[in-house]
Amino acid sequence: MADTYIQGSFSFSCTHAELALIEEAFEASYAFMAEDTPKDPSPEFLAAFPPVNPDEPWSGFLAIFADPDFPDFGVEFAAENPRDRPELSTVCLYSTTDFQPDALAQLIRHCCQETLRQAPIGFEWACSCSRPKVGEFGGGACAIFADGMVFKTTGAVLNDMLSRKSHAATAAESRNGWSEDPEYPIADWQAEVANDDTRLGYWAWVAAGRV
């Protein structure tokens, strides 16, 4: 038997009002998971999570989960007020076992509209397994905007890379990695570094050579 894990850890800044919404969401999640009935949602919470069923005030919140009967974010939650920016709150979300990327992204999108209108918020996650089972390792990333979200998994990235017709096509779109440009072998760059101690990164070196 093998155990699979979804792991992640990230933090972001938001307004105090947005933190209050996040705290209310976690309190509701804890109550539902304990099979209790949470207290009625605040007017601000209802505005952030409009009910999909008028007779069920929590229905908009429960709709962000893949399984509304299991509304668990799968993370530990902590918050603090940074000394250097007391007008903001810092939220930390982390887990080594059951990190839930989609529900967390939905939580941020619904609760942090003011912050997201200024800049997107993003996070990464990793998938691992207690045994070396093929297909059980990977991960992904999510970027959250005021008007939506973008997810990308490592599996999707790999499939895209493998669909390339040539290595050159992949290298041309991988300037931030160690994909090698066929016209500028990494070995040549390493030799130059050894000879004159240049501090240029590989792709900066390639660009300099093309000027």
C-alpha positions as CSV (number, residue, x, y, z in Angstrom):
1,M,0.0,0.0,0.0
2,A,1.3,3.5,-0.9
3,D,0.4,6.8,0.5
4,T,0.1,9.9,-1.7
5,Y,0.7,13.4,-0.6
6,I,-0.1,16.8,-1.9
7,Q,2.2,19.4,-0.3
8,G,2.5,23.1,-0.4
9,S,3.4,26.2,1.6
10,F,3.0,29.8,0.7
11,S,2.1,33.2,2.2
12,F,0.7,36.5,0.9
13,S,-0.4,39.9,2.1
14,C,-4.0,41.2,2.1
15,T,-6.1,43.8,3.9
16,H,-7.5,43.2,7.4
17,A,-11.0,43.0,6.0
18,E,-9.9,40.3,3.5
19,L,-8.2,38.4,6.4
20,A,-11.5,38.5,8.3
21,L,-13.2,36.8,5.4
22,I,-10.6,34.1,5.2
23,E,-10.8,33.5,9.0
24,E,-14.6,33.2,8.7
25,A,-14.2,30.7,5.8
26,F,-11.8,28.6,7.9
27,E,-14.1,28.7,10.9
28,A,-17.0,27.5,8.7
29,S,-14.8,24.8,7.2
30,Y,-13.9,23.5,10.7
31,A,-17.5,23.5,11.8
32,F,-18.7,21.6,8.7
33,M,-15.9,19.1,9.0
34,A,-16.9,18.5,12.6
35,E,-20.5,18.0,11.5
36,D,-21.6,21.1,13.3
37,T,-23.6,24.0,11.9
38,P,-21.6,27.2,11.7
39,K,-23.1,30.5,12.8
40,D,-24.8,32.5,10.1
41,P,-22.4,34.1,7.6
42,S,-21.7,37.8,7.9
43,P,-23.1,40.2,5.2
44,E,-19.5,40.7,3.9
45,F,-19.1,36.9,3.6
46,L,-22.4,36.6,1.7
47,A,-21.2,39.3,-0.7
48,A,-18.0,37.4,-1.3
49,F,-19.7,34.0,-1.6
50,P,-23.2,34.7,-3.0
51,P,-25.5,31.7,-2.3
52,V,-26.2,29.5,-5.2
53,N,-29.3,28.3,-3.3
54,P,-31.2,31.2,-1.8
55,D,-32.5,29.0,1.0
56,E,-28.9,27.9,2.0
57,P,-26.7,30.8,3.0
58,W,-23.5,28.7,3.0
59,S,-24.2,27.2,-0.5
60,G,-21.9,29.7,-2.3
61,F,-19.0,28.9,0.0
62,L,-19.6,25.1,-0.2
63,A,-19.6,25.4,-4.0
64,I,-15.9,26.2,-4.1
65,F,-15.1,22.6,-3.0
66,A,-14.9,19.7,-5.4
67,D,-17.0,17.8,-2.8
68,P,-19.4,20.2,-1.0
69,D,-19.9,17.5,1.7
70,F,-16.2,17.6,2.5
71,P,-15.3,21.3,2.7
72,D,-11.7,21.0,3.8
73,F,-8.8,23.2,2.6
74,G,-6.3,20.6,3.7
75,V,-3.9,23.1,5.2
76,E,-2.8,24.7,8.4
77,F,-3.8,28.4,8.6
78,A,-1.9,31.2,10.3
79,A,-1.9,35.0,10.1
80,E,0.0,37.9,11.5
81,N,0.4,41.7,11.1
82,P,3.9,42.6,9.8
83,R,5.6,45.3,11.8
84,D,6.9,47.1,8.7
85,R,3.4,47.2,7.1
86,P,0.8,47.3,9.9
87,E,-1.9,48.2,7.5
88,L,-1.7,44.7,6.0
89,S,-2.1,41.1,7.2
90,T,0.1,38.2,6.2
91,V,-1.6,34.9,5.6
92,C,0.3,31.6,5.7
93,L,-1.2,28.4,4.4
94,Y,0.8,25.1,4.5
95,S,0.4,21.3,4.5
96,T,2.6,18.2,3.9
97,T,-0.3,15.8,3.2
98,D,-3.5,17.1,1.7
99,F,-3.0,20.6,0.3
100,Q,-6.1,21.5,-1.9
101,P,-5.0,23.8,-4.7
102,D,-8.4,24.5,-6.3
103,A,-10.3,25.3,-3.1
104,L,-7.4,27.5,-1.8
105,A,-7.3,29.4,-5.1
106,Q,-11.1,29.9,-5.0
107,L,-10.8,31.1,-1.4
108,I,-8.3,33.7,-2.3
109,R,-10.2,34.8,-5.4
110,H,-13.4,35.3,-3.5
111,C,-11.9,36.9,-0.3
112,C,-9.1,39.1,-1.7
113,Q,-10.6,41.1,-4.6
114,E,-9.1,44.4,-3.5
115,T,-5.6,42.9,-3.2
116,L,-6.0,41.0,-6.5
117,R,-6.9,44.2,-8.3
118,Q,-3.5,45.5,-7.5
119,A,-1.5,42.3,-8.3
120,P,-2.1,38.6,-8.7
121,I,-1.3,36.0,-6.1
122,G,0.3,32.7,-6.9
123,F,1.5,29.5,-5.3
124,E,3.0,26.1,-6.2
125,W,2.4,22.6,-4.9
126,A,4.0,19.2,-5.1
127,C,2.7,15.7,-5.4
128,S,4.7,12.8,-3.9
129,C,4.3,9.2,-2.8
130,S,5.6,7.0,-0.1
131,R,6.6,4.5,-2.8
132,P,8.2,5.1,-6.2
133,K,5.0,4.5,-8.1
134,V,5.0,5.8,-11.7
135,G,2.7,8.7,-12.2
136,E,2.4,9.7,-8.5
137,F,5.0,12.4,-8.6
138,G,4.5,15.9,-9.9
139,G,3.0,19.2,-8.9
140,G,1.9,22.5,-10.4
141,A,1.3,26.2,-9.9
142,C,-1.6,28.6,-9.8
143,A,-1.9,32.3,-10.6
144,I,-5.0,34.0,-9.2
145,F,-6.4,37.2,-10.7
146,A,-9.4,39.3,-9.8
147,D,-11.3,37.9,-12.7
148,G,-10.1,34.3,-12.7
149,M,-7.4,31.7,-12.2
150,V,-4.8,29.9,-14.3
151,F,-3.5,26.4,-13.3
152,K,-0.6,24.6,-14.8
153,T,0.6,21.1,-13.8
154,T,4.0,19.7,-14.3
155,G,2.4,16.9,-16.3
156,A,0.9,19.4,-18.7
157,V,4.3,21.2,-19.0
158,L,6.0,17.8,-19.7
159,N,3.4,16.9,-22.4
160,D,3.9,20.2,-24.0
161,M,7.7,19.8,-24.1
162,L,7.4,16.2,-25.5
163,S,5.1,17.4,-28.2
164,R,7.8,19.7,-29.7
165,K,9.2,18.7,-33.0
166,S,12.7,19.5,-32.1
167,H,15.0,20.3,-29.2
168,A,15.7,23.7,-30.6
169,A,12.0,24.6,-30.4
170,T,12.0,23.7,-26.7
171,A,15.2,25.5,-26.0
172,A,13.9,28.7,-27.6
173,E,11.1,28.8,-25.0
174,S,13.2,27.8,-22.0
175,R,15.4,30.8,-21.4
176,N,15.1,30.5,-17.6
177,G,16.1,26.8,-17.4
178,W,19.1,24.8,-18.5
179,S,17.8,23.8,-21.9
180,E,20.7,24.2,-24.3
181,D,20.7,26.3,-27.4
182,P,22.2,24.1,-30.2
183,E,24.2,27.1,-31.5
184,Y,25.7,27.9,-28.1
185,P,26.6,24.7,-26.3
186,I,26.6,24.9,-22.5
187,A,30.1,23.4,-22.6
188,D,31.4,26.5,-24.4
189,W,29.9,28.8,-21.8
190,Q,31.4,26.6,-19.0
191,A,34.8,26.9,-20.6
192,E,34.6,30.6,-20.8
193,V,33.5,30.9,-17.2
194,A,36.6,28.8,-16.3
195,N,38.9,31.0,-18.4
196,D,37.8,34.5,-17.5
197,D,35.5,34.0,-14.5
198,T,32.6,35.7,-16.2
199,R,29.5,36.2,-14.0
200,L,27.1,36.0,-16.9
201,G,24.4,33.4,-16.7
202,Y,24.1,31.0,-19.6
203,W,21.2,32.7,-21.4
204,A,22.8,36.1,-20.7
205,W,25.9,34.8,-22.3
206,V,24.0,33.5,-25.3
207,A,22.3,36.9,-25.7
208,A,25.6,38.7,-25.4
209,G,27.1,36.5,-28.1
210,R,24.2,37.4,-30.5
211,V,24.7,41.2,-30.2
